[in-house]
Amino acid sequence: MRITPVTSNVGAEIEGVDLSVEQPAEVYRQIRQALIDHGVVFFRDQTLSSEQYVALARRFGRPTVPTSGIIPPIPGSEEIAEVRKEAGRDRNVGGSWHTDQAYRKAPSWGTMLLCRKAPATGGDTLFSSMAAAYHRLSDGLKQTLGGLRAVHSNAGVQARMGTGRAPDPEVTHPVVVRHPEGGKPVLYVNPAYTVRFEGWTEAESRPLLEFLFQQGQHPELFCRFRWRPGSLAFWDNLQTWHFAVNDYGAGERVMHRIVVEGPEFDH
């Protein structure tokens, strides 16, 4: 197995491992450590049945399908959801910077995305390191953020995606969290779900939130992954953002997603 960093801040490609067959425990340990170190890991040319895919996810935590209604499970599965943009459809899923399920009291730890069908061109996913974004901040701002909590809601996403569902109750999380395994500080806000600081109005919160959102969008902090059938990405939601680029027109893109519950950060 070979682990090659994609950039100095985020992403690593892992080669020489067939995820469809059971591997020694040391292989899964190294994959998990690469995830902690790099935020997201990428595999190519993986031929996985749904059963093999779920078995892989269980090596890292408990697979679950969130109940937001935005990404439905595939027929007959309680673990795999389908992210599909059909040919001719304009809107995609995940087409803005975000981290999955930040609006939950216990946000998901990891997400696996397996490409079943890719457009001929485009449809890449961007990943940004929020540990690196925090590192860029001044000592004074870090000190200020250390005492703040942020309010998260999925109301805006529910409205934009037209699910017809009521939003989940608002939750609060620290603006800066310590990664439960790596220990590094992470800036835990995102444009899709963070609406204000606890005890502040939205108007008061907006200038500082916009500044923080900009920190995660510096090109040197992210990598870009080109999908093809059999490609698999596994990312750590506590320390990364991601963005599904909607640049493939009428092309079709089908992904199978598994959310993996893992260690919770300290609230």
Secondary structure, DSSP 8 states (H G I E B T S, - for coil): -EEEESSSSS-EEEES--TTS---HHHHHHHHHHHHHHSEEEE-S----HHHHHHHHHTTSEEE--SSSSS-B-TT-SS-EEEEE-TT----SS-SSB-TTTTSSS---EEEEEEEE--SS---EEEEEHHHHHHHS-HHHHHHHTT-EEEE--HHHHHHHT--------EEEESEEE-TTT--EEE---TTTEEEETTS-HHHHHHHHHHHHHHTT-GGGEEEE---TT-EEEEETTTEEEEE----TT--EEEEEEEEE------
